[in-house]
């Protein structure tokens, strides 16, 4: 039985959390908000409103346009996934993520494709003091993330066309015309040949992500495994043993997915 929602709010709402949820509601219902409007509506200082917005932008619940107005982000339009499948995936992936984070020293994450977006289901932070924070819950356009590009490269042209067909615009939530991904076919061929994709700043300013597609053997991959690290270390990491570590863990994870009916 579904529990009833309490008629009133909590007796002692946590200020920061309450303001963040109020801000999410404002973006969802109004959109096109400026920092000064948000601060005034929430009754907080502009600096406080800016910090709240920075968190929402980082987690994909808000996007900022060139005119400095804020709109709902891709996480706002993300529909609930297949809970049983997602739980099974995260259970199987957990030891692989922890082992990958330990072996690489960087943050390891599990992502899935949902339509024209990727979302991070689980993360394990690396042991370095400046490692990229946990990315769980992050939603990104599929062609703007390493995980998404790794999956795009594994899909047929018709599957890619279908993924980009009339998905909602992340800023307004309104349908948009079908569009081509930012990565041309020749780039996807390169990703396919090398077995991994690389992107910059999809995990925040100064971040780099390296991702490999994971297949359960039944269809085109919809799961990806990735490592995120600061850009300052990416030049030394790409083309070195960290790629081999990621590929090895990806192979082990893929082998386990293919060995059991995990979606049952």
Secondary structure as UniProt FT lines:
FT   TURN            11..12
FT   HELIX           15..29
FT   HELIX           35..42
FT   HELIX           46..58
FT   TURN            59..60
FT   STRAND          62..64
FT   TURN            66..67
FT   STRAND          70..72
FT   HELIX           74..77
FT   HELIX           83..104
FT   STRAND          107..114
FT   TURN            115..116
FT   STRAND          117..124
FT   TURN            129..130
FT   TURN            136..137
FT   STRAND          139..141
FT   HELIX           142..144
FT   HELIX           146..154
FT   HELIX           157..163
FT   TURN            170..172
FT   HELIX           185..194
FT   STRAND          197..200
FT   TURN            202..203
FT   TURN            205..206
FT   STRAND          207..214
FT   STRAND          223..230
FT   HELIX           231..237
FT   TURN            238..239
FT   HELIX           241..259
FT   TURN            262..263
//
